[in-house]
Amino acid sequence: MTVLDQVRGLIMRLSPEPVCDDCIAERLGLSVRQHANHQTRELAGDHGFEWSKDVCTLCGATKLVIRHKAR
């Protein structure tokens, strides 16, 4: 399973709740936040994935988050 698959899976499991890159990196054990950021940039705007400024469902911080909205 690729990192992209892991990131996609985590976001979809939390759907429709938003999650930030920091929490994605922490939950998946990625060595740096930029690994998560690269993957969320690839997903954003594609097949129901969207970025917005909102409250992360895991850490409660208001920041840029990604979510999957079922269609």
All heavy atoms as TSV, in Angstrom:
chain	resi	resn	atom	element	x	y	z
A	1	MET	N	N	0.851	-1.179	0.000
A	1	MET	CA	C	0.000	0.000	0.000
A	1	MET	C	C	0.896	1.242	0.000
A	1	MET	O	O	1.804	1.351	0.811
A	1	MET	CB	C	-0.911	-0.021	1.228
A	1	MET	CG	C	-1.829	1.159	1.310
A	1	MET	SD	S	-2.937	1.159	2.718
A	1	MET	CE	C	-4.186	0.048	2.154
A	2	THR	N	N	0.597	2.173	-0.893
A	2	THR	CA	C	1.401	3.395	-0.987
A	2	THR	C	C	0.987	4.397	0.090
A	2	THR	O	O	-0.072	4.270	0.705
A	2	THR	CB	C	1.226	4.056	-2.365
A	2	THR	OG1	O	-0.118	4.539	-2.472
A	2	THR	CG2	C	1.535	3.092	-3.506
A	3	VAL	N	N	1.827	5.416	0.287
A	3	VAL	CA	C	1.496	6.479	1.231
A	3	VAL	C	C	0.209	7.172	0.783
A	3	VAL	O	O	-0.657	7.480	1.607
A	3	VAL	CB	C	2.656	7.489	1.370
A	3	VAL	CG1	C	2.239	8.685	2.204
A	3	VAL	CG2	C	3.876	6.815	1.974
A	4	LEU	N	N	0.055	7.389	-0.515
A	4	LEU	CA	C	-1.158	8.016	-1.034
A	4	LEU	C	C	-2.388	7.177	-0.670
A	4	LEU	O	O	-3.409	7.719	-0.235
A	4	LEU	CB	C	-1.073	8.217	-2.547
A	4	LEU	CG	C	-2.283	8.883	-3.202
A	4	LEU	CD1	C	-2.522	10.273	-2.633
A	4	LEU	CD2	C	-2.098	8.933	-4.707
A	5	ASP	N	N	-2.295	5.871	-0.812
A	5	ASP	CA	C	-3.407	4.984	-0.445
A	5	ASP	C	C	-3.722	5.081	1.046
A	5	ASP	O	O	-4.887	5.091	1.444
A	5	ASP	CB	C	-3.085	3.529	-0.786
A	5	ASP	CG	C	-3.012	3.263	-2.273
A	5	ASP	OD1	O	-3.674	3.984	-3.050
A	5	ASP	OD2	O	-2.284	2.331	-2.664
A	6	GLN	N	N	-2.693	5.157	1.868
A	6	GLN	CA	C	-2.897	5.264	3.315
A	6	GLN	C	C	-3.563	6.585	3.679
A	6	GLN	O	O	-4.491	6.622	4.499
A	6	GLN	CB	C	-1.564	5.141	4.049
A	6	GLN	CG	C	-0.947	3.772	3.960
A	6	GLN	CD	C	0.440	3.735	4.585
A	6	GLN	OE1	O	0.970	4.740	5.042
A	6	GLN	NE2	N	1.037	2.553	4.605
A	7	VAL	N	N	-3.099	7.673	3.069
A	7	VAL	CA	C	-3.675	8.997	3.330
A	7	VAL	C	C	-5.133	9.019	2.878
A	7	VAL	O	O	-6.025	9.462	3.609
A	7	VAL	CB	C	-2.852	10.112	2.646
A	7	VAL	CG1	C	-3.576	11.448	2.689
A	7	VAL	CG2	C	-1.471	10.220	3.291
A	8	ARG	N	N	-5.395	8.542	1.671
A	8	ARG	CA	C	-6.759	8.488	1.137
A	8	ARG	C	C	-7.659	7.673	2.061
A	8	ARG	O	O	-8.773	8.088	2.396
A	8	ARG	CB	C	-6.772	7.886	-0.261
A	8	ARG	CG	C	-8.170	7.845	-0.872
A	8	ARG	CD	C	-8.202	7.139	-2.222
A	8	ARG	NE	N	-7.436	7.843	-3.223
A	8	ARG	CZ	C	-6.346	7.343	-3.826
A	8	ARG	NH1	N	-5.887	6.150	-3.528
A	8	ARG	NH2	N	-5.723	8.049	-4.742
A	9	GLY	N	N	-7.167	6.533	2.514
A	9	GLY	CA	C	-7.953	5.666	3.392
A	9	GLY	C	C	-8.303	6.335	4.709
A	9	GLY	O	O	-9.442	6.232	5.183
A	10	LEU	N	N	-7.344	7.029	5.321
A	10	LEU	CA	C	-7.600	7.713	6.587
A	10	LEU	C	C	-8.645	8.810	6.401
A	10	LEU	O	O	-9.594	8.921	7.185
A	10	LEU	CB	C	-6.310	8.309	7.158
A	10	LEU	CG	C	-6.472	9.124	8.440
A	10	LEU	CD1	C	-7.026	8.258	9.567
A	10	LEU	CD2	C	-5.156	9.750	8.851
A	11	ILE	N	N	-8.494	9.607	5.365
A	11	ILE	CA	C	-9.443	10.691	5.110
A	11	ILE	C	C	-10.843	10.117	4.882
A	11	ILE	O	O	-11.829	10.636	5.414
A	11	ILE	CB	C	-9.003	11.541	3.902
A	11	ILE	CG1	C	-7.678	12.246	4.208
A	11	ILE	CG2	C	-10.074	12.559	3.523
A	11	ILE	CD1	C	-6.992	12.828	2.981
A	12	MET	N	N	-10.940	9.042	4.137
A	12	MET	CA	C	-12.246	8.457	3.839
A	12	MET	C	C	-12.862	7.812	5.087
A	12	MET	O	O	-14.079	7.877	5.264
A	12	MET	CB	C	-12.139	7.496	2.682
A	12	MET	CG	C	-11.828	8.265	1.397
A	12	MET	SD	S	-11.983	7.345	-0.105
A	12	MET	CE	C	-13.750	7.150	-0.202
A	13	ARG	N	N	-12.050	7.233	5.964
A	13	ARG	CA	C	-12.576	6.656	7.213
A	13	ARG	C	C	-13.169	7.740	8.102
A	13	ARG	O	O	-14.146	7.499	8.806
A	13	ARG	CB	C	-11.484	5.905	7.974
A	13	ARG	CG	C	-11.225	4.510	7.447
A	13	ARG	CD	C	-10.362	3.690	8.380
A	13	ARG	NE	N	-9.060	4.248	8.683
A	13	ARG	CZ	C	-7.979	4.165	7.929
A	13	ARG	NH1	N	-8.031	3.528	6.770
A	13	ARG	NH2	N	-6.841	4.706	8.319
A	14	LEU	N	N	-12.574	8.929	8.086
A	14	LEU	CA	C	-13.052	10.037	8.906
A	14	LEU	C	C	-14.178	10.823	8.226
A	14	LEU	O	O	-14.794	11.678	8.853
A	14	LEU	CB	C	-11.893	10.987	9.225
A	14	LEU	CG	C	-10.799	10.407	10.103
A	14	LEU	CD1	C	-9.613	11.361	10.174
A	14	LEU	CD2	C	-11.325	10.088	11.489
A	15	SER	N	N	-14.436	10.549	6.980
A	15	SER	CA	C	-15.420	11.272	6.177
A	15	SER	C	C	-16.778	11.316	6.862
A	15	SER	O	O	-17.217	10.316	7.422
A	15	SER	CB	C	-15.561	10.580	4.826
A	15	SER	OG	O	-16.554	11.186	4.050
A	16	PRO	N	N	-17.429	12.476	6.865
A	16	PRO	CA	C	-17.096	13.720	6.172
A	16	PRO	C	C	-16.322	14.707	7.050
A	16	PRO	O	O	-16.208	15.872	6.711
A	16	PRO	CB	C	-18.470	14.303	5.833
A	16	PRO	CG	C	-19.308	13.915	7.014
A	16	PRO	CD	C	-18.790	12.542	7.422
A	17	GLU	N	N	-15.788	14.237	8.175
A	17	GLU	CA	C	-15.061	15.129	9.088
A	17	GLU	C	C	-13.716	15.535	8.495
A	17	GLU	O	O	-13.042	14.719	7.851
A	17	GLU	CB	C	-14.846	14.445	10.434
A	17	GLU	CG	C	-16.135	14.079	11.139
A	17	GLU	CD	C	-17.023	15.266	11.420
A	17	GLU	OE1	O	-16.513	16.343	11.773
A	17	GLU	OE2	O	-18.243	15.118	11.276
A	18	PRO	N	N	-13.275	16.775	8.730
A	18	PRO	CA	C	-12.001	17.264	8.189
A	18	PRO	C	C	-10.812	16.858	9.060
A	18	PRO	O	O	-10.948	16.690	10.272
A	18	PRO	CB	C	-12.190	18.780	8.204
A	18	PRO	CG	C	-13.117	19.031	9.344
A	18	PRO	CD	C	-14.037	17.848	9.388
A	19	VAL	N	N	-9.651	16.723	8.434
A	19	VAL	CA	C	-8.424	16.367	9.151
A	19	VAL	C	C	-7.251	17.159	8.569
A	19	VAL	O	O	-7.187	17.391	7.360
A	19	VAL	CB	C	-8.180	14.841	9.098
A	19	VAL	CG1	C	-7.960	14.352	7.682
A	19	VAL	CG2	C	-7.041	14.431	9.998
A	20	CYS	N	N	-6.333	17.587	9.435
A	20	CYS	CA	C	-5.182	18.380	8.989
A	20	CYS	C	C	-3.991	17.475	8.637
A	20	CYS	O	O	-3.938	16.310	9.028
A	20	CYS	CB	C	-4.786	19.402	10.058
A	20	CYS	SG	S	-4.040	18.694	11.549
A	21	ASP	N	N	-3.030	18.055	7.924
A	21	ASP	CA	C	-1.835	17.315	7.516
A	21	ASP	C	C	-1.024	16.827	8.718
A	21	ASP	O	O	-0.460	15.738	8.693
A	21	ASP	CB	C	-0.945	18.179	6.623
A	21	ASP	CG	C	-1.529	18.403	5.240
A	21	ASP	OD1	O	-2.467	17.683	4.850
A	21	ASP	OD2	O	-1.039	19.313	4.546
A	22	ASP	N	N	-0.944	17.648	9.776
A	22	ASP	CA	C	-0.187	17.243	10.961
A	22	ASP	C	C	-0.765	15.969	11.566
A	22	ASP	O	O	-0.028	15.053	11.933
A	22	ASP	CB	C	-0.185	18.357	12.017
A	22	ASP	CG	C	0.616	19.575	11.566
A	22	ASP	OD1	O	1.661	19.393	10.904
A	22	ASP	OD2	O	0.189	20.693	11.879
A	23	CYS	N	N	-2.091	15.911	11.674
A	23	CYS	CA	C	-2.726	14.728	12.255
A	23	CYS	C	C	-2.617	13.518	11.332
A	23	CYS	O	O	-2.451	12.388	11.801
A	23	CYS	CB	C	-4.184	15.023	12.598
A	23	CYS	SG	S	-4.362	16.112	14.033
A	24	ILE	N	N	-2.696	13.751	10.029
A	24	ILE	CA	C	-2.510	12.649	9.078
A	24	ILE	C	C	-1.116	12.063	9.254
A	24	ILE	O	O	-0.950	10.849	9.362
A	24	ILE	CB	C	-2.727	13.130	7.624
A	24	ILE	CG1	C	-4.204	13.461	7.396
A	24	ILE	CG2	C	-2.246	12.068	6.631
A	24	ILE	CD1	C	-4.484	14.147	6.064
A	25	ALA	N	N	-0.100	12.936	9.297
A	25	ALA	CA	C	1.285	12.473	9.452
A	25	ALA	C	C	1.461	11.705	10.760
A	25	ALA	O	O	2.091	10.645	10.788
A	25	ALA	CB	C	2.246	13.656	9.401
A	26	GLU	N	N	0.877	12.222	11.837
A	26	GLU	CA	C	1.004	11.565	13.143
A	26	GLU	C	C	0.303	10.213	13.153
A	26	GLU	O	O	0.875	9.206	13.589
A	26	GLU	CB	C	0.408	12.455	14.228
A	26	GLU	CG	C	0.535	11.853	15.616
A	26	GLU	CD	C	-0.086	12.737	16.677
A	26	GLU	OE1	O	0.059	13.971	16.599
A	26	GLU	OE2	O	-0.726	12.171	17.578
A	27	ARG	N	N	-0.921	10.161	12.671
A	27	ARG	CA	C	-1.696	8.910	12.690
A	27	ARG	C	C	-1.089	7.821	11.826
A	27	ARG	O	O	-1.201	6.639	12.138
A	27	ARG	CB	C	-3.137	9.170	12.228
A	27	ARG	CG	C	-3.956	9.952	13.215
A	27	ARG	CD	C	-4.234	9.099	14.448
A	27	ARG	NE	N	-4.791	9.888	15.517
A	27	ARG	CZ	C	-6.008	9.746	16.001
A	27	ARG	NH1	N	-6.806	8.842	15.507
A	27	ARG	NH2	N	-6.400	10.507	16.998
A	28	LEU	N	N	-0.462	8.222	10.717
A	28	LEU	CA	C	0.113	7.229	9.798
A	28	LEU	C	C	1.589	6.970	10.061
A	28	LEU	O	O	2.204	6.162	9.374
A	28	LEU	CB	C	-0.104	7.679	8.347
A	28	LEU	CG	C	-1.567	7.765	7.896
A	28	LEU	CD1	C	-1.643	8.248	6.459
A	28	LEU	CD2	C	-2.276	6.425	8.057
A	29	GLY	N	N	2.155	7.671	11.038
A	29	GLY	CA	C	3.555	7.458	11.374
A	29	GLY	C	C	4.513	7.952	10.295
A	29	GLY	O	O	5.605	7.399	10.136
A	30	LEU	N	N	4.113	9.001	9.571
A	30	LEU	CA	C	4.989	9.571	8.544
A	30	LEU	C	C	6.074	10.383	9.223
A	30	LEU	O	O	5.827	11.053	10.225
A	30	LEU	CB	C	4.180	10.445	7.586
A	30	LEU	CG	C	3.011	9.754	6.884
A	30	LEU	CD1	C	2.263	10.738	6.004
A	30	LEU	CD2	C	3.483	8.564	6.071
A	31	SER	N	N	7.267	10.358	8.670
A	31	SER	CA	C	8.409	10.990	9.326
A	31	SER	C	C	8.316	12.512	9.359
A	31	SER	O	O	8.798	13.135	10.299
A	31	SER	CB	C	9.713	10.555	8.664
A	31	SER	OG	O	9.697	10.884	7.292
A	32	VAL	N	N	7.708	13.106	8.349
A	32	VAL	CA	C	7.556	14.565	8.315
A	32	VAL	C	C	6.191	14.938	7.767
A	32	VAL	O	O	5.614	14.219	6.952
A	32	VAL	CB	C	8.659	15.256	7.477
A	32	VAL	CG1	C	10.003	15.190	8.144
A	32	VAL	CG2	C	8.730	14.681	6.083
A	33	ARG	N	N	5.684	16.071	8.210
A	33	ARG	CA	C	4.376	16.565	7.801
A	33	ARG	C	C	4.288	16.774	6.290
A	33	ARG	O	O	3.237	16.600	5.682
A	33	ARG	CB	C	4.104	17.882	8.533
A	33	ARG	CG	C	2.794	18.517	8.196
A	33	ARG	CD	C	2.762	19.941	8.776
A	33	ARG	NE	N	1.798	20.742	8.100
A	33	ARG	CZ	C	1.924	21.249	6.884
A	33	ARG	NH1	N	3.003	21.050	6.176
A	33	ARG	NH2	N	0.972	21.977	6.359
A	34	GLN	N	N	5.406	17.122	5.665
A	34	GLN	CA	C	5.396	17.395	4.232
A	34	GLN	C	C	4.998	16.178	3.403
A	34	GLN	O	O	4.466	16.326	2.315
A	34	GLN	CB	C	6.764	17.930	3.761
A	34	GLN	CG	C	7.003	19.369	4.141
A	34	GLN	CD	C	7.335	19.557	5.618
A	34	GLN	OE1	O	7.709	18.611	6.316
A	34	GLN	NE2	N	7.178	20.763	6.111
A	35	HIS	N	N	5.239	14.975	3.926
A	35	HIS	CA	C	4.798	13.764	3.212
A	35	HIS	C	C	3.275	13.766	3.118
A	35	HIS	O	O	2.709	13.472	2.065
A	35	HIS	CB	C	5.272	12.493	3.916
A	35	HIS	CG	C	6.739	12.276	3.834
A	35	HIS	ND1	N	7.377	11.855	2.697
A	35	HIS	CD2	C	7.695	12.424	4.767
A	35	HIS	CE1	C	8.673	11.757	2.929
A	35	HIS	NE2	N	8.889	12.104	4.189
A	36	ALA	N	N	2.598	14.090	4.209
A	36	ALA	CA	C	1.136	14.159	4.203
A	36	ALA	C	C	0.671	15.295	3.304
A	36	ALA	O	O	-0.279	15.143	2.527
A	36	ALA	CB	C	0.600	14.345	5.621
A	37	ASN	N	N	1.332	16.456	3.392
A	37	ASN	CA	C	0.946	17.610	2.595
A	37	ASN	C	C	1.033	17.316	1.107
A	37	ASN	O	O	0.147	17.683	0.333
A	37	ASN	CB	C	1.815	18.814	2.963
A	37	ASN	CG	C	1.427	20.044	2.178
A	37	ASN	OD1	O	2.039	20.336	1.157
A	37	ASN	ND2	N	0.400	20.739	2.638
A	38	HIS	N	N	2.081	16.651	0.692
A	38	HIS	CA	C	2.238	16.300	-0.727
A	38	HIS	C	C	1.074	15.427	-1.189
A	38	HIS	O	O	0.523	15.625	-2.278
A	38	HIS	CB	C	3.575	15.587	-0.946
A	38	HIS	CG	C	3.779	15.134	-2.348
A	38	HIS	ND1	N	4.070	15.996	-3.377
A	38	HIS	CD2	C	3.698	13.896	-2.897
A	38	HIS	CE1	C	4.169	15.308	-4.504
A	38	HIS	NE2	N	3.942	14.031	-4.231
A	39	GLN	N	N	0.673	14.474	-0.374
A	39	GLN	CA	C	-0.409	13.558	-0.751
A	39	GLN	C	C	-1.767	14.263	-0.739
A	39	GLN	O	O	-2.595	14.026	-1.628
A	39	GLN	CB	C	-0.437	12.348	0.187
A	39	GLN	CG	C	0.863	11.569	0.259
A	39	GLN	CD	C	1.415	11.158	-1.091
A	39	GLN	OE1	O	0.675	10.766	-1.986
A	39	GLN	NE2	N	2.720	11.256	-1.264
A	40	THR	N	N	-2.015	15.135	0.247
A	40	THR	CA	C	-3.301	15.829	0.280
A	40	THR	C	C	-3.417	16.820	-0.872
A	40	THR	O	O	-4.504	17.013	-1.412
A	40	THR	CB	C	-3.546	16.546	1.628
A	40	THR	OG1	O	-2.503	17.475	1.896
A	40	THR	CG2	C	-3.675	15.548	2.764
A	41	ARG	N	N	-2.300	17.412	-1.280
A	41	ARG	CA	C	-2.326	18.300	-2.455
A	41	ARG	C	C	-2.728	17.515	-3.702
A	41	ARG	O	O	-3.440	18.018	-4.558
A	41	ARG	CB	C	-0.972	18.959	-2.683
A	41	ARG	CG	C	-0.681	20.077	-1.719
A	41	ARG	CD	C	0.669	20.739	-2.053
A	41	ARG	NE	N	1.005	21.729	-1.069
A	41	ARG	CZ	C	0.588	22.984	-1.100
A	41	ARG	NH1	N	-0.193	23.384	-2.084
A	41	ARG	NH2	N	0.937	23.826	-0.165
A	42	GLU	N	N	-2.251	16.288	-3.795
A	42	GLU	CA	C	-2.588	15.450	-4.942
A	42	GLU	C	C	-4.080	15.080	-4.934
A	42	GLU	O	O	-4.708	15.013	-5.986
A	42	GLU	CB	C	-1.728	14.180	-4.929
A	42	GLU	CG	C	-1.862	13.360	-6.178
A	42	GLU	CD	C	-0.829	12.251	-6.277
A	42	GLU	OE1	O	0.277	12.392	-5.732
A	42	GLU	OE2	O	-1.158	11.238	-6.911
A	43	LEU	N	N	-4.634	14.849	-3.750
A	43	LEU	CA	C	-6.037	14.456	-3.643
A	43	LEU	C	C	-7.020	15.621	-3.763
A	43	LEU	O	O	-8.140	15.440	-4.243
A	43	LEU	CB	C	-6.292	13.764	-2.299
A	43	LEU	CG	C	-5.679	12.380	-2.112
A	43	LEU	CD1	C	-5.825	11.945	-0.666
A	43	LEU	CD2	C	-6.337	11.372	-3.054
A	44	ALA	N	N	-6.632	16.812	-3.300
A	44	ALA	CA	C	-7.541	17.961	-3.241
A	44	ALA	C	C	-8.166	18.257	-4.599
A	44	ALA	O	O	-7.475	18.306	-5.611
A	44	ALA	CB	C	-6.809	19.187	-2.707
A	45	GLY	N	N	-9.460	18.431	-4.600
A	45	GLY	CA	C	-10.178	18.753	-5.829
A	45	GLY	C	C	-10.489	17.562	-6.706
A	45	GLY	O	O	-11.047	17.702	-7.785
A	46	ASP	N	N	-10.164	16.366	-6.237
A	46	ASP	CA	C	-10.347	15.168	-7.045
A	46	ASP	C	C	-11.322	14.222	-6.367
A	46	ASP	O	O	-11.146	13.865	-5.208
A	46	ASP	CB	C	-8.983	14.485	-7.239
A	46	ASP	CG	C	-9.043	13.350	-8.233
A	46	ASP	OD1	O	-9.802	13.453	-9.212
A	46	ASP	OD2	O	-8.314	12.368	-8.026
A	47	HIS	N	N	-12.359	13.840	-7.060
A	47	HIS	CA	C	-13.294	12.809	-6.597
A	47	HIS	C	C	-13.830	13.037	-5.188
A	47	HIS	O	O	-13.798	12.146	-4.343
A	47	HIS	CB	C	-12.661	11.418	-6.691
A	47	HIS	CG	C	-12.172	11.080	-8.054
A	47	HIS	ND1	N	-13.022	10.863	-9.119
A	47	HIS	CD2	C	-10.919	10.944	-8.544
A	47	HIS	CE1	C	-12.310	10.591	-10.203
A	47	HIS	NE2	N	-11.036	10.647	-9.885
A	48	GLY	N	N	-14.280	14.249	-4.918
A	48	GLY	CA	C	-14.925	14.531	-3.647
A	48	GLY	C	C	-14.013	14.979	-2.526
A	48	GLY	O	O	-14.483	15.246	-1.427
A	49	PHE	N	N	-12.718	15.064	-2.759
A	49	PHE	CA	C	-11.788	15.558	-1.741
A	49	PHE	C	C	-11.716	17.072	-1.860
A	49	PHE	O	O	-11.608	17.605	-2.967
A	49	PHE	CB	C	-10.389	14.971	-1.923
A	49	PHE	CG	C	-10.322	13.499	-1.635
A	49	PHE	CD1	C	-10.496	12.572	-2.642
A	49	PHE	CD2	C	-10.101	13.046	-0.345
A	49	PHE	CE1	C	-10.436	11.215	-2.379
A	49	PHE	CE2	C	-10.044	11.690	-0.062
A	49	PHE	CZ	C	-10.217	10.777	-1.087
A	50	GLU	N	N	-11.775	17.770	-0.716
A	50	GLU	CA	C	-11.684	19.226	-0.764
A	50	GLU	C	C	-10.922	19.766	0.428
A	50	GLU	O	O	-10.994	19.222	1.527
A	50	GLU	CB	C	-13.075	19.858	-0.823
A	50	GLU	CG	C	-13.914	19.631	0.408
A	50	GLU	CD	C	-15.270	20.301	0.325
A	50	GLU	OE1	O	-15.800	20.454	-0.779
A	50	GLU	OE2	O	-15.792	20.676	1.383
A	51	TRP	N	N	-10.192	20.832	0.175
A	51	TRP	CA	C	-9.447	21.547	1.206
A	51	TRP	C	C	-10.265	22.743	1.649
A	51	TRP	O	O	-10.944	23.383	0.844
A	51	TRP	CB	C	-8.154	22.078	0.623
A	51	TRP	CG	C	-6.930	21.318	0.947
A	51	TRP	CD1	C	-6.796	20.277	1.809
A	51	TRP	CD2	C	-5.638	21.553	0.408
A	51	TRP	NE1	N	-5.499	19.858	1.838
A	51	TRP	CE2	C	-4.775	20.629	0.981
A	51	TRP	CE3	C	-5.135	22.456	-0.495
A	51	TRP	CZ2	C	-3.415	20.588	0.680
A	51	TRP	CZ3	C	-3.791	22.405	-0.802
A	51	TRP	CH2	C	-2.946	21.479	-0.215
A	52	SER	N	N	-10.156	23.092	2.909
A	52	SER	CA	C	-10.782	24.315	3.416
A	52	SER	C	C	-10.138	24.658	4.750
A	52	SER	O	O	-9.430	23.839	5.336
A	52	SER	CB	C	-12.289	24.129	3.596
A	52	SER	OG	O	-12.550	23.142	4.579
A	53	LYS	N	N	-10.387	25.872	5.212
A	53	LYS	CA	C	-9.932	26.244	6.550
A	53	LYS	C	C	-11.078	25.895	7.494
A	53	LYS	O	O	-12.187	26.402	7.335
A	53	LYS	CB	C	-9.579	27.725	6.632
A	53	LYS	CG	C	-8.942	28.082	7.946
A	53	LYS	CD	C	-8.356	29.462	7.925
A	53	LYS	CE	C	-7.619	29.699	9.234
A	53	LYS	NZ	N	-6.946	30.997	9.227
A	54	ASP	N	N	-10.806	25.007	8.446
A	54	ASP	CA	C	-11.846	24.499	9.333
A	54	ASP	C	C	-11.168	23.925	10.568
A	54	ASP	O	O	-9.943	23.953	10.681
A	54	ASP	CB	C	-12.662	23.430	8.608
A	54	ASP	CG	C	-14.063	23.249	9.169
A	54	ASP	OD1	O	-14.321	23.681	10.314
A	54	ASP	OD2	O	-14.901	22.662	8.468
A	55	VAL	N	N	-11.949	23.367	11.458
A	55	VAL	CA	C	-11.429	22.743	12.675
A	55	VAL	C	C	-11.126	21.280	12.385
A	55	VAL	O	O	-11.995	20.534	11.922
A	55	VAL	CB	C	-12.450	22.858	13.832
A	55	VAL	CG1	C	-11.949	22.144	15.060
A	55	VAL	CG2	C	-12.739	24.320	14.132
A	56	CYS	N	N	-9.905	20.855	12.666
A	56	CYS	CA	C	-9.510	19.463	12.479
A	56	CYS	C	C	-10.254	18.602	13.498
A	56	CYS	O	O	-10.274	18.913	14.693
A	56	CYS	CB	C	-7.999	19.308	12.656
A	56	CYS	SG	S	-7.443	17.581	12.603
A	57	THR	N	N	-10.833	17.522	13.035
A	57	THR	CA	C	-11.602	16.645	13.908
A	57	THR	C	C	-10.730	15.918	14.936
A	57	THR	O	O	-11.216	15.518	15.989
A	57	THR	CB	C	-12.421	15.636	13.076
A	57	THR	OG1	O	-13.397	15.042	13.910
A	57	THR	CG2	C	-11.546	14.564	12.460
A	58	LEU	N	N	-9.441	15.778	14.670
A	58	LEU	CA	C	-8.563	15.040	15.584
A	58	LEU	C	C	-7.876	15.927	16.615
A	58	LEU	O	O	-7.818	15.581	17.791
A	58	LEU	CB	C	-7.522	14.247	14.789
A	58	LEU	CG	C	-8.097	13.170	13.865
A	58	LEU	CD1	C	-6.976	12.495	13.084
A	58	LEU	CD2	C	-8.900	12.147	14.651
A	59	CYS	N	N	-7.351	17.089	16.200
A	59	CYS	CA	C	-6.603	17.927	17.147
A	59	CYS	C	C	-7.381	19.154	17.623
A	59	CYS	O	O	-6.989	19.793	18.595
A	59	CYS	CB	C	-5.266	18.357	16.561
A	59	CYS	SG	S	-5.383	19.535	15.188
A	60	GLY	N	N	-8.461	19.497	16.939
A	60	GLY	CA	C	-9.286	20.631	17.338
A	60	GLY	C	C	-8.758	21.992	16.935
A	60	GLY	O	O	-9.361	23.012	17.259
A	61	ALA	N	N	-7.638	22.039	16.216
A	61	ALA	CA	C	-7.061	23.312	15.775
A	61	ALA	C	C	-7.749	23.781	14.494
A	61	ALA	O	O	-8.135	22.973	13.648
A	61	ALA	CB	C	-5.567	23.161	15.535
A	62	THR	N	N	-7.886	25.098	14.361
A	62	THR	CA	C	-8.419	25.673	13.126
A	62	THR	C	C	-7.258	25.901	12.184
A	62	THR	O	O	-6.327	26.644	12.492
A	62	THR	CB	C	-9.146	27.002	13.411
A	62	THR	OG1	O	-10.224	26.746	14.305
A	62	THR	CG2	C	-9.680	27.614	12.121
A	63	LYS	N	N	-7.296	25.221	11.055
A	63	LYS	CA	C	-6.217	25.299	10.068
A	63	LYS	C	C	-6.698	24.723	8.758
A	63	LYS	O	O	-7.853	24.314	8.633
A	63	LYS	CB	C	-4.959	24.577	10.560
A	63	LYS	CG	C	-5.209	23.140	11.009
A	63	LYS	CD	C	-3.935	22.363	11.256
A	63	LYS	CE	C	-3.367	22.569	12.628
A	63	LYS	NZ	N	-2.201	21.732	12.880
A	64	LEU	N	N	-5.829	24.641	7.784
A	64	LEU	CA	C	-6.164	24.056	6.500
A	64	LEU	C	C	-6.354	22.552	6.692
A	64	LEU	O	O	-5.477	21.870	7.244
A	64	LEU	CB	C	-5.050	24.330	5.479
A	64	LEU	CG	C	-5.380	24.031	4.038
A	64	LEU	CD1	C	-6.569	24.874	3.561
A	64	LEU	CD2	C	-4.182	24.328	3.160
A	65	VAL	N	N	-7.498	22.049	6.276
A	65	VAL	CA	C	-7.845	20.638	6.446
A	65	VAL	C	C	-8.345	20.074	5.131
A	65	VAL	O	O	-8.702	20.812	4.208
A	65	VAL	CB	C	-8.929	20.455	7.534
A	65	VAL	CG1	C	-8.424	20.837	8.903
A	65	VAL	CG2	C	-10.181	21.235	7.182
A	66	ILE	N	N	-8.390	18.761	5.052
A	66	ILE	CA	C	-8.957	18.087	3.877
A	66	ILE	C	C	-10.046	17.149	4.367
A	66	ILE	O	O	-9.985	16.621	5.491
A	66	ILE	CB	C	-7.870	17.336	3.069
A	66	ILE	CG1	C	-8.438	16.863	1.728
A	66	ILE	CG2	C	-7.251	16.205	3.881
A	66	ILE	CD1	C	-7.384	16.417	0.721
A	67	ARG	N	N	-11.047	16.973	3.524
A	67	ARG	CA	C	-12.139	16.040	3.829
A	67	ARG	C	C	-12.612	15.412	2.552
A	67	ARG	O	O	-12.324	15.900	1.450
A	67	ARG	CB	C	-13.287	16.751	4.523
A	67	ARG	CG	C	-14.053	17.680	3.628
A	67	ARG	CD	C	-15.261	18.285	4.302
A	67	ARG	NE	N	-14.829	18.823	5.555
A	67	ARG	CZ	C	-15.341	19.889	6.165
A	67	ARG	NH1	N	-16.321	20.527	5.612
A	67	ARG	NH2	N	-14.892	20.323	7.298
A	68	HIS	N	N	-13.347	14.336	2.694
A	68	HIS	CA	C	-13.990	13.704	1.542
A	68	HIS	C	C	-15.487	13.841	1.738
A	68	HIS	O	O	-16.015	13.471	2.773
A	68	HIS	CB	C	-13.604	12.230	1.441
A	68	HIS	CG	C	-14.186	11.571	0.234
A	68	HIS	ND1	N	-15.354	10.857	0.274
A	68	HIS	CD2	C	-13.768	11.563	-1.049
A	68	HIS	CE1	C	-15.632	10.416	-0.949
A	68	HIS	NE2	N	-14.679	10.829	-1.761
A	69	LYS	N	N	-16.124	14.396	0.746
A	69	LYS	CA	C	-17.577	14.551	0.794
A	69	LYS	C	C	-18.175	13.523	-0.152
A	69	LYS	O	O	-17.893	13.539	-1.347
A	69	LYS	CB	C	-17.991	15.951	0.382
A	69	LYS	CG	C	-17.646	16.977	1.415
A	69	LYS	CD	C	-18.440	18.218	1.162
A	69	LYS	CE	C	-18.435	19.042	2.420
A	69	LYS	NZ	N	-19.416	20.086	2.376
A	70	ALA	N	N	-18.965	12.627	0.395
A	70	ALA	CA	C	-19.625	11.614	-0.442
A	70	ALA	C	C	-20.572	12.297	-1.418
A	70	ALA	O	O	-21.208	13.279	-1.083
A	70	ALA	CB	C	-20.387	10.637	0.439
A	71	ARG	N	N	-20.634	11.773	-2.595
A	71	ARG	CA	C	-21.506	12.382	-3.630
A	71	ARG	C	C	-22.714	11.538	-3.837
A	71	ARG	O	O	-22.844	10.453	-3.572
A	71	ARG	CB	C	-20.739	12.516	-4.930
A	71	ARG	CG	C	-19.624	13.502	-4.735
A	71	ARG	CD	C	-18.903	13.763	-5.995
A	71	ARG	NE	N	-17.817	14.661	-5.672
A	71	ARG	CZ	C	-17.363	15.565	-6.455
A	71	ARG	NH1	N	-17.853	15.708	-7.646
A	71	ARG	NH2	N	-16.395	16.339	-6.103
